[in-house]
Amino acid sequence: MNNLKRIRAERFSLISMIVGIAAAILWIPLLWLASDLASDFVQAIFVYGYPVLSIAGLTLGVIGLVLSARKETRSKKGVVFAVIGIVLNLLVLAVSAWLLLLYLFVHPVEIAL
């Protein structure tokens, strides 16, 4: 029974890490596509999709970390995966917040000038 709980905790951590890696890797081509000439759909992915994706990955990472750090289901691999996932998702969330700040406040000022 404890082995199944440990595997489930490692799975949460691994999914969080995969989401963080995918979000960090996909950031570069989407940033290139989100220029002023890009469609509203691509900009909507940045403004709404990335924060939701990173919050979901962050939530999964925290759940995986808590489950992997418990005494009965202790797993070093799960803790490492969860920490990597949490760090990557926090990084993507911070960059998404910065882009949202630019998109909502700086870009309209540039258009007005």
N, C-alpha and C positions, 0 to 999 in steps of 0.2 A: 504494500500500500504506500509506504513512504517513497519507494522507488518511482511509483507513478506520479506522486506529488512533485518529486524532484524533477522528473522529466517535463512535467507541465510548467514548472517554474522556469526551467531552462528554455522551454519553447517560447514563453512570453518574452524572455530576455533576448533570444535570438531574433524574434520578429521585430522587436524594438531596434536592434542593431541593424537589421536589413532595411527597415524603413529609414533610419538615419543615414545609412550609406547611400541608399537610392535617392533620397532628397538632396543630399550634398552633391552627388554626381550629376543629377539632373538640373541642378541650379545653373550651371554654366551655359548649356544650350538654351535654356529658357530665358536666361538673362539677355542673351544675344537676340532672341526673338522678341523680347519685350521692349524694343526700341520704340521711338515715336511712330514708326511706320507699321508696327505690329497691330494685329487685330485686337478688338476688345476682349475676345475670348482668351487670348494668351495673357493679357493683363489681368483678367479675372482669375486665371489660374494662380497668378502671383499674389493677388490681393486676398483671395479667399481660400484657395486650395492649399497653398503652402502652410499657412498658419494652422489650418485644420489638420493637415497631415503631420506636422511636427508636434502638435498637441496630442494627437492620437499615439504617435510613437513615444512621446514623453510619458504618457499615461501607462502604456504597456511596459516601458522601462522601469518605472517606479513599482508597478505591480510585480514584475519579474525580480526586481532587487529585493523587495520585501519577502517574497516567497522563497527566493534563493538564500536569503540570509537567516531564515528561521532555523532553529536548532535541529528539528527533526528532518528538515529537507535541505540541509546545508550543501551548497554546491559552489565550488570556486569558479567553474566555467560559467554558471548562470550569473554570478556576481560580476564577472569581467564583461560578459556580453551586455548586461544591463547598464553598467557604468559607461561603456562605449556608446551604447544607444542613447543614453540620457545626454551625454556630452554632445553628440552629433545633433540630436534633436533640439537641444538648447541653442546650439550654434545656428541651425537653420531657422529657428524661431526668432532669434535676435536679428538675423539678416532680413527675415521677412518683415519684422516690425520696422526696421530701418527703411526698407523699400516702401512699405505702406506709409510711413511718415513722409518720404519724398513724394510719393504719388498723390497724397492728399493735400499736402501743404506747400511743398516747393514747386511742384509742377504747375498748379494753377497760378502761382505768382509769376512764373516765367511766361505763361500764356498771356497774362494780363499786361505784362510789360511789352 
